Amino acid sequence: MLTIKQITENTEAVLRGLEKKHFKNAKETIDQVIALNDKRRSTQNELDKNLAEVNSLSRTIGQLMKEGKKEETIYYIRDSKLYIKKIVVK
């Protein structure tokens, strides 16, 4: 079984191996796998960034609540809900 790491690091060798096994449309399939992996990595990076922002906002909200500044937290809560909505929608 091929791993993504093998496919991305040794694309030509993988293609040669698939052609030896008479795998139909090997080049197109490998290109599709690489494209999907790139999309997955991009989406994961965006998710991680959004989750980090939500965590940061949550810490800020907690600190403001602790200091008794409940009115100021409204803006941070709204922002955090927007980030959470981005995460859930995708």
C-alpha positions as CSV (number, residue, x, y, z in Angstrom):
1,M,0.0,0.0,0.0
2,L,1.3,3.4,-0.9
3,T,1.4,6.3,1.6
4,I,0.9,9.9,0.8
5,K,4.5,10.5,1.9
6,Q,5.8,7.9,-0.7
7,I,3.6,9.4,-3.4
8,T,4.7,13.0,-2.8
9,E,8.4,12.3,-2.3
10,N,8.9,9.6,-5.0
11,T,6.2,10.4,-7.5
12,E,8.2,9.1,-10.5
13,A,9.1,5.9,-8.8
14,V,5.5,5.3,-7.8
15,L,4.3,6.0,-11.3
16,R,6.9,3.5,-12.7
17,G,5.7,0.9,-10.2
18,L,2.1,1.4,-11.1
19,E,2.8,1.2,-14.8
20,K,4.6,-2.2,-14.2
21,K,1.4,-3.4,-12.6
22,H,-0.6,-2.1,-15.6
23,F,-2.5,0.4,-13.5
24,K,-4.8,2.3,-15.8
25,N,-4.6,6.1,-15.7
26,A,-1.7,6.1,-13.2
27,K,-0.5,9.6,-13.9
28,E,-4.0,11.1,-13.6
29,T,-4.7,9.2,-10.4
30,I,-1.5,10.2,-8.8
31,D,-2.0,13.8,-9.8
32,Q,-5.5,13.7,-8.3
33,V,-4.2,12.2,-5.0
34,I,-1.5,14.9,-4.8
35,A,-4.1,17.7,-5.5
36,L,-6.5,16.3,-2.9
37,N,-3.7,16.1,-0.3
38,D,-2.7,19.7,-1.0
39,K,-6.3,20.8,-0.5
40,R,-6.6,18.7,2.7
41,R,-3.4,20.3,4.1
42,S,-4.6,23.8,3.2
43,T,-8.0,23.2,4.8
44,Q,-6.3,21.8,7.9
45,N,-4.1,24.8,8.2
46,E,-7.1,27.1,7.9
47,L,-8.9,25.1,10.6
48,D,-6.0,25.2,12.9
49,K,-5.7,29.0,12.5
50,N,-9.4,29.4,13.2
51,L,-9.3,27.2,16.3
52,A,-6.3,29.1,17.6
53,E,-8.1,32.4,17.2
54,V,-11.2,31.0,19.0
55,N,-8.9,29.8,21.9
56,S,-7.3,33.2,22.0
57,L,-10.7,35.0,22.1
58,S,-11.9,32.5,24.8
59,R,-8.9,33.3,27.0
60,T,-9.6,37.1,26.5
61,I,-13.3,36.6,27.4
62,G,-12.4,34.6,30.5
63,Q,-9.9,37.3,31.6
64,L,-12.4,40.1,31.1
65,M,-15.1,38.2,32.9
66,K,-12.7,37.7,35.8
67,E,-12.0,41.4,35.9
68,G,-15.8,42.1,35.9
69,K,-15.8,43.8,32.5
70,K,-18.9,41.9,31.2
71,E,-19.9,44.6,28.7
72,E,-16.6,44.4,26.9
73,T,-16.9,40.7,26.4
74,I,-19.9,41.1,24.1
75,Y,-17.6,42.0,21.2
76,Y,-15.2,39.2,21.8
77,I,-18.1,36.7,22.1
78,R,-19.5,37.9,18.8
79,D,-16.1,37.5,17.1
80,S,-15.7,34.0,18.6
81,K,-19.1,33.0,17.3
82,L,-18.1,34.1,13.8
83,Y,-14.9,32.0,13.9
84,I,-16.9,29.0,15.2
85,K,-19.4,29.4,12.4
86,K,-16.6,29.4,9.9
87,I,-15.3,26.1,11.4
88,V,-18.7,24.5,11.4
89,V,-19.8,25.6,7.9
90,K,-16.7,24.1,6.2
